[in-house]
Amino acid sequence: MTIPSALERLCNTSEICAAVIDLFEKELRFPIQRITELPVPINDLLKDNYRESFRHAVEKVYFPGVVSEEAFDGAGGKEMADALIDAGLADY
């Protein structure tokens, strides 16, 4: 599979979660910590930021996973605090 074909699979909503996982794990080579392939109620996901108008704009929200911490192990990455200092954003 190629990145363009993996992106094309995202248009097929019946397999959107599997397509997202494949894109990240197989094509981009980022390990994913899987969460759920079931739709998540938008008001549960957004909590205090939820607005009733979203109910008509967004039908389903999926949260198949997040990039696993192991993607950053040994990658020569910096700790967040060091990266903020280097970027001049230490006050944040």
Stockholm file with secondary structure:
# STOCKHOLM 1.0

chainA/1-92         MTIPSALERLCNTSEICAAVIDLFEKELRFPIQRITELPVPINDLLKDNYRESFRHAVEKVYFPGVVSEEAFDGAGGKEMADALIDAGLADY
#=GR chainA/1-92 SS CCHHHHHHHTTCGGGHHHHHHHIIIIISCCCEEECCSSEECHHHHHGGGCCTTHHHHCSCEECCEEECGGGTTTTTCCCHHHHHHHTTCTTC
#=GC SS_cons        CCHHHHHHHTTCGGGHHHHHHHIIIIISCCCEEECCSSEECHHHHHGGGCCTTHHHHCSCEECCEEECGGGTTTTTCCCHHHHHHHTTCTTC
//
